[in-house]
């Protein structure tokens, strides 16, 4: 018998916006009309997260998990485990208040696996979003597997044994292929233990990750934000964030890093939410 757990949240949560954002990734299996997403986990099981409530009274069925550890993992991925209200209250008196009101109830959704987070970030580096998704899809369809109709990223051990030519056939650059294979080898050997790394402070995680070819500050920051859901990150070099602030503030030029960072004390300790809501404001 398939286990179903029902969860009620005591804060506004806009699952439609969640589905909208997740639908940008062609590898994620979801249904906007029926309001559900299928979630592959690290142990290669598939769980269904289905909204049966409203934004103001959010209720969800989680279908499949059999123990508290599995349920907690789903809660962490979807931000069910901590209220969004302190975040909205914090930004209500800031110069970002209008976008937080407009996108109220929008959570930070984590990637479904830490390994996938790194692979996706490395593959997406310096590519336009459309081709980045094409390349990631080719990678997963070629070397991953499909379970119950849901695509799962390949195991690090398998990718670590590939040759550069295997990825070149999918239109990877030589350098990007080397990065993907090298990082996968380090993870498969246990040299880079993502689960243990996740327990450390942001600065130590970044210091550890950037030692590997193909992982720079942008990729390390993406791992912290979308892999671990860390709350206080703002990628200053991100063009999208600069454009969002230009639009919001009604200025002629994109704001410089120094101008943006001058607001960090006002936005902290929720810089990650500032990043997310600014991205949402121009999507």
Secondary structure, DSSP 8 states (H G I E B T S, - for coil): ---EEEEE-SS---HHHHHHHHTTSTTS-EETTTTEEEEE-TTS-EEEEEE-S-STT-EEEEES--SHHHHHHHHHHHTTTS-SHHHHHHHTTSTTHHHHHHTTT------S-HHHHHHHHHHHTTS-HHHHHHHHHHHHHHHSEEETTEEE---HHHHHT--HHHHHTTT--HHHHHHHHHHHHHHHHTSS-HHHHTTS-HHHHHHHHTTSTT--HHHHHHIIIIIT--SS---TT-HHHHHHHHHHHT-SS---HHHHHTTHHHHTT-HHHHHHHHHHHH-
